[in-house]
Amino acid sequence: MTVETTSIDTLVVGAGQAGVAMSEHLSRLGVPHLVLERARIAERWRTGRWDSLVANGPAWHDRFPNLEFADVDPDAFAPKEQVADYFVAYAKKFDAPIRTGVEVKNVVRNAGRQGFTIETSEGTIEARRVVVATGPFQRPVIPPIAPQDSSLTQIHSADYRNPGQLPEGGVLVVGGGSSGVQIADELQRAGRRVYLSVGAHDRPPRAYRGRDFCWWLGVLGEWDAEVMKPGREHVTIAVSGARGGHTVDFRRLANQGITLVGLTKSFDNGVATFETDLAENIARGDENYLSLLDAADAYAARNGLDLPEEPEARVIPADPECVTHPLHDLDLAKAGVTSIVWATGYALDFSWLNVDAFDEKGKPKHQRGVAKEPGIYFLGLPWLSRRGSAFIWGVWHDAKHIADHIVTQRKYLAYYDDSQRHAQGGSEQSTGNTSADSRVHKVSELGVN
Ligand SMILES: Cc1cc2nc3c(=O)[nH]c(=O)nc-3n(C[C@H](O)[C@H](O)[C@H](O)COP(=O)(O)OP(=O)(O)OC[C@H]3O[C@@H](n4cnc5c(N)ncnc54)[C@H](O)[C@@H]3O)c2cc1C
């Protein structure tokens, strides 16, 4: 269906948690806007993740202000469908102008006049500003070392749903972050022989002294850290809310029957080879775990918090055989491995955004989400302003900052519009709405759902 060209002050692309948070702040500040979502609200929580996934943080924490989860205990971990339902309910709460089933295909800056022209799957839109809320995890990445072997089933964690989806036989799971660990655990519990390739990782305790790690990272200021510690770019975080939540402990996974291996290096003639870094990766993960306990104890002492001592949390069990005598290679066929699950992360994809908002490496160039191209904003990216930026609670604050920036820019433009009217002898007072805003009703004629 083609629609007439129409205009809006601010166009938000994507209606995941970032798009919904953005819409809430813009609505609150009276900024006319429209959110376009190519699928459904919070689609990635519905269809971009495995069936048994629950939130990594407890429901009291992994949510927006002003709305609690329906039917989820605040200390429990919301199943992914309920996370998606939560964002739908949140959008309904303030009647967010979200149009689903419309894909943004191209954005270009207008020549010689303000704003952007946006091509969508349903026609063309003009907008003064565009907020890019298309997610921190857009394109699943499988590294080039993946074997070209048609006898193996290979999927990315984004396409993993449940153990029954994989052919009979063993599975090599590559990646020791939250996804890899949880998928490996589920496969092993379903009776599969599992090899888990573990790289550099952090593994905070699920809870310590009666408080979830989300609480500790909050009070210790870690979610608000503005820059990543040097050398941590490739360090993933291994946490799990599965089965009521537990600390990710690689030794426990090994004792349960999973064979841990180091970072996957290469595949040659059906043989996988691994780096010799497994014990070191596990030891670094322990260091991270223990350092959080130290910081938590120091915080509790300094602030006189009456929290139960938990000395047993510091007991680190002995390394299992697969860590002390690690495999350096694995003949996949001989080991009965028929599938590989690549839990190796995601890349960004802004191929539809043809504006000057990127650096020479194609990375978004921005300050707290305000892009170097005036009028373009990024939201929801990892470390956009702080460590929490790509997470549910963090995106809220970044959306607020961007909404404030937009309001300020609108004020400057309103002043320009007023002064132009005066110069032309007009007497009309500006309400702060720009000429683009007066055509907002056309947008709502498209229908929002
Ligand atoms: C396995 C996994 C578990 C996670 N668990 C948690 C957790 O427990 N707690 C937490 O806080 N965070 C968690 N996260 C991190 C983060 O919260 C999620 O990735 C979340 O989905 C990010 O929300 P978003 O709105 O920024 O992006 P997305 O949810 O990816 O939403 C972006 C939306 O944009 C749409 N879109 C993209 N391109 C276009 C286009 N061109 N036109 C129109 N629409 C478009 C997409 O369809 C999508 O709906 C998890 C991430 C993963 C991968």
The ligand as a Tripos MOL2 file, in Angstrom:
@<TRIPOS>MOLECULE
LIG
   53    58     1     0     0
SMALL
NO_CHARGES

@<TRIPOS>ATOM
      1 C1         19.3720  -13.0420   24.6500 C.3       1 LIG1
      2 C2         19.2370  -11.6530   25.2050 C.ar      1 LIG1
      3 C3         18.7350  -11.4720   26.4910 C.ar      1 LIG1
      4 C4         18.6300  -10.1760   27.0210 C.ar      1 LIG1
      5 N1         18.1550  -10.0490   28.3020 N.ar      1 LIG1
      6 C5         18.0470   -8.8150   28.8330 C.ar      1 LIG1
      7 C6         17.5330   -8.6470   30.1620 C.ar      1 LIG1
      8 O1         17.1900   -9.6070   30.8210 O.2       1 LIG1
      9 N2         17.4420   -7.3920   30.6680 N.ar      1 LIG1
     10 C7         17.8070   -6.2990   29.9320 C.ar      1 LIG1
     11 O2         17.6770   -5.1750   30.4130 O.2       1 LIG1
     12 N3         18.3180   -6.4290   28.6910 N.ar      1 LIG1
     13 C8         18.4390   -7.6470   28.1210 C.ar      1 LIG1
     14 N4         18.9310   -7.7850   26.8540 N.ar      1 LIG1
     15 C9         19.4830   -6.5800   26.1790 C.3       1 LIG1
     16 C10        18.4110   -5.6390   25.6030 C.3       1 LIG1
     17 O3         17.5280   -5.2850   26.6060 O.3       1 LIG1
     18 C11        17.6560   -6.2470   24.4550 C.3       1 LIG1
     19 O4         18.5340   -6.5370   23.4060 O.3       1 LIG1
     20 C12        16.5170   -5.3520   23.9210 C.3       1 LIG1
     21 O5         15.7750   -6.0640   22.9670 O.3       1 LIG1
     22 C13        17.0100   -4.0400   23.3080 C.3       1 LIG1
     23 O6         15.9060   -3.2200   23.0590 O.3       1 LIG1
     24 P1         15.8830   -2.1250   21.9000 P.3       1 LIG1
     25 O7         14.5480   -1.5040   21.8870 O.co2     1 LIG1
     26 O8         17.0640   -1.2300   22.0350 O.co2     1 LIG1
     27 O9         16.1210   -2.9880   20.5850 O.3       1 LIG1
     28 P2         15.2340   -4.1430   19.9650 P.3       1 LIG1
     29 O10        14.4820   -4.8900   20.9930 O.co2     1 LIG1
     30 O11        16.1420   -4.9010   19.0820 O.co2     1 LIG1
     31 O12        14.1500   -3.3360   19.1220 O.3       1 LIG1
     32 C14        14.4400   -2.7070   17.9130 C.3       1 LIG1
     33 C15        13.2020   -2.7640   17.0520 C.3       1 LIG1
     34 O13        13.4800   -2.0540   15.8440 O.3       1 LIG1
     35 C16        12.8130   -2.7010   14.7820 C.3       1 LIG1
     36 N5         13.4730   -2.2970   13.5440 N.ar      1 LIG1
     37 C17        14.7710   -2.5420   13.1880 C.ar      1 LIG1
     38 N6         15.0390   -1.9860   11.9950 N.ar      1 LIG1
     39 C18        13.9080   -1.3680   11.5900 C.ar      1 LIG1
     40 C19        13.5630   -0.6070   10.4370 C.ar      1 LIG1
     41 N7         14.4560   -0.3710    9.4730 N.pl3     1 LIG1
     42 N8         12.2910   -0.1150   10.3320 N.ar      1 LIG1
     43 C20        11.3800   -0.3260   11.3220 C.ar      1 LIG1
     44 N9         11.6740   -1.0430   12.4260 N.ar      1 LIG1
     45 C21        12.9070   -1.5500   12.5680 C.ar      1 LIG1
     46 C22        12.9460   -4.1760   15.1160 C.3       1 LIG1
     47 O14        11.9340   -4.9450   14.4970 O.3       1 LIG1
     48 C23        12.8200   -4.1730   16.6370 C.3       1 LIG1
     49 O15        11.5170   -4.4320   17.0880 O.3       1 LIG1
     50 C24        19.0350   -9.0430   26.2680 C.ar      1 LIG1
     51 C25        19.5190   -9.2370   24.9690 C.ar      1 LIG1
     52 C26        19.6300  -10.5250   24.4380 C.ar      1 LIG1
     53 C27        20.1650  -10.7120   23.0340 C.3       1 LIG1
@<TRIPOS>BOND
     1     1     2 1
     2     2     3 ar
     3     2    52 ar
     4     3     4 ar
     5     4     5 ar
     6     4    50 ar
     7     5     6 ar
     8     6     7 ar
     9     6    13 1
    10     7     8 2
    11     7     9 ar
    12     9    10 ar
    13    10    11 2
    14    10    12 ar
    15    12    13 ar
    16    13    14 ar
    17    14    15 1
    18    14    50 ar
    19    15    16 1
    20    16    17 1
    21    16    18 1
    22    18    19 1
    23    18    20 1
    24    20    21 1
    25    20    22 1
    26    22    23 1
    27    23    24 1
    28    24    25 2
    29    24    26 1
    30    24    27 1
    31    27    28 1
    32    28    29 2
    33    28    30 1
    34    28    31 1
    35    31    32 1
    36    32    33 1
    37    33    34 1
    38    33    48 1
    39    34    35 1
    40    35    36 1
    41    35    46 1
    42    36    37 ar
    43    36    45 ar
    44    37    38 ar
    45    38    39 ar
    46    39    40 ar
    47    39    45 ar
    48    40    41 1
    49    40    42 ar
    50    42    43 ar
    51    43    44 ar
    52    44    45 ar
    53    46    47 1
    54    46    48 1
    55    48    49 1
    56    50    51 ar
    57    51    52 ar
    58    52    53 1
@<TRIPOS>SUBSTRUCTURE
     1 LIG1         1 GROUP 0 **** ****
